[in-house]
Amino acid sequence: MLYLGIDLHKAQITINMRNENGDAIQTGQIRTDNDSINDFFAKLVKRAGKTRGFMAIFEVCGFHDWLYAKLKQCCCKEIVVIQPNS
């Protein structure tokens, strides 16, 4: 299983992907344009296919609907959406 933490911004997502041992296997920023996002998720699905899939966690914001839909489309095993305390 892969574990994907996402910090969502308008122009980019910051990701931290770890394996089951907790080792970081990919970190960095991905632009949120269609080509960059589609490329990232295509590679993620391929990589996750070699494990037991992947789960993702991110913080709710006013424009996260597209990300949630993309994760579902990519067969994410579990999606955790954090609601910060206000």
C-alpha positions as a LaTeX table, in Angstrom:
\begin{tabular}{lrrr}
\hline
Residue & $x$ (\AA) & $y$ (\AA) & $z$ (\AA) \\
\hline
Met1 & 0.00 & 0.00 & 0.00 \\
Leu2 & 1.16 & 3.50 & $-0.79$ \\
Tyr3 & 0.21 & 6.47 & 1.37 \\
Leu4 & $-0.23$ & 9.85 & $-0.30$ \\
Gly5 & $-0.44$ & 13.12 & 1.62 \\
Ile6 & $-1.62$ & 16.07 & $-0.47$ \\
Asp7 & $-1.54$ & 19.79 & 0.27 \\
Leu8 & $-3.87$ & 21.35 & $-2.29$ \\
His9 & $-3.32$ & 24.84 & $-3.70$ \\
Lys10 & $-4.85$ & 26.54 & $-6.71$ \\
Ala11 & $-1.78$ & 26.29 & $-8.96$ \\
Gln12 & $-0.13$ & 23.17 & $-7.51$ \\
Ile13 & $-0.39$ & 20.23 & $-5.19$ \\
Thr14 & 2.41 & 19.38 & $-2.79$ \\
Ile15 & 2.70 & 15.65 & $-2.30$ \\
Asn16 & 4.43 & 13.29 & 0.09 \\
Met17 & 4.14 & 9.63 & $-0.90$ \\
Arg18 & 5.36 & 6.89 & 1.41 \\
Asn19 & 5.53 & 3.12 & 1.31 \\
Glu20 & 4.35 & 0.72 & 4.02 \\
Asn21 & 7.65 & 1.14 & 5.88 \\
Gly22 & 7.12 & 4.90 & 6.05 \\
Asp23 & 9.93 & 5.61 & 3.61 \\
Ala24 & 9.39 & 8.67 & 1.42 \\
Ile25 & 9.31 & 7.52 & $-2.20$ \\
Gln26 & 8.18 & 10.77 & $-3.83$ \\
Thr27 & 7.86 & 14.34 & $-2.60$ \\
Gly28 & 7.46 & 17.64 & $-4.36$ \\
Gln29 & 5.02 & 19.84 & $-6.21$ \\
Ile30 & 2.84 & 19.02 & $-9.22$ \\
Arg31 & 1.17 & 21.78 & $-11.21$ \\
Thr32 & $-2.62$ & 21.52 & $-11.29$ \\
Asp33 & $-2.93$ & 21.85 & $-15.06$ \\
Asn34 & $-4.62$ & 18.85 & $-16.72$ \\
Asp35 & $-1.49$ & 17.42 & $-18.34$ \\
Ser36 & 0.61 & 17.52 & $-15.15$ \\
Ile37 & $-2.16$ & 16.10 & $-12.97$ \\
Asn38 & $-3.04$ & 13.35 & $-15.46$ \\
Asp39 & 0.62 & 12.39 & $-15.83$ \\
Phe40 & 1.13 & 12.25 & $-12.05$ \\
Phe41 & $-1.96$ & 10.12 & $-11.44$ \\
Ala42 & $-1.19$ & 7.77 & $-14.35$ \\
Lys43 & 2.24 & 7.09 & $-12.84$ \\
Leu44 & 0.72 & 6.73 & $-9.37$ \\
Val45 & $-1.84$ & 4.17 & $-10.55$ \\
Lys46 & 0.90 & 2.17 & $-12.26$ \\
Arg47 & 3.14 & 2.30 & $-9.17$ \\
Ala48 & 0.24 & 1.46 & $-6.83$ \\
Gly49 & $-0.65$ & $-1.53$ & $-9.03$ \\
Lys50 & 2.59 & $-3.15$ & $-7.85$ \\
Thr51 & 1.45 & $-2.83$ & $-4.23$ \\
Arg52 & $-1.95$ & $-3.19$ & $-2.61$ \\
Gly53 & $-3.09$ & 0.14 & $-4.04$ \\
Phe54 & $-2.95$ & 3.54 & $-2.38$ \\
Met55 & $-4.77$ & 5.75 & 0.06 \\
Ala56 & $-4.78$ & 9.55 & 0.18 \\
Ile57 & $-5.28$ & 12.24 & 2.78 \\
Phe58 & $-5.84$ & 15.97 & 2.27 \\
Glu59 & $-7.42$ & 18.95 & 3.99 \\
Val60 & $-10.84$ & 20.12 & 2.89 \\
Cys61 & $-10.91$ & 23.46 & 1.09 \\
Gly62 & $-13.34$ & 25.34 & $-1.11$ \\
Phe63 & $-12.05$ & 23.82 & $-4.36$ \\
His64 & $-11.17$ & 20.21 & $-3.56$ \\
Asp65 & $-14.05$ & 18.53 & $-5.45$ \\
Trp66 & $-11.96$ & 17.87 & $-8.58$ \\
Leu67 & $-9.22$ & 16.21 & $-6.49$ \\
Tyr68 & $-11.68$ & 13.96 & $-4.69$ \\
Ala69 & $-13.21$ & 12.93 & $-8.03$ \\
Lys70 & $-9.75$ & 12.25 & $-9.51$ \\
Leu71 & $-8.80$ & 10.05 & $-6.56$ \\
Lys72 & $-12.03$ & 8.07 & $-6.94$ \\
Gln73 & $-11.41$ & 7.73 & $-10.68$ \\
Cys74 & $-7.93$ & 6.33 & $-9.93$ \\
Cys75 & $-9.40$ & 3.67 & $-7.61$ \\
Cys76 & $-7.91$ & 5.12 & $-4.44$ \\
Lys77 & $-8.58$ & 2.52 & $-1.70$ \\
Glu78 & $-9.32$ & 5.10 & 1.00 \\
Ile79 & $-9.69$ & 8.88 & 0.92 \\
Val80 & $-9.37$ & 10.81 & 4.18 \\
Val81 & $-10.49$ & 14.43 & 4.05 \\
Ile82 & $-9.44$ & 16.43 & 7.10 \\
Gln83 & $-11.73$ & 19.20 & 8.37 \\
Pro84 & $-9.59$ & 21.62 & 10.39 \\
Asn85 & $-10.99$ & 23.00 & 13.60 \\
Ser86 & $-12.00$ & 26.63 & 13.26 \\
\hline
\end{tabular}
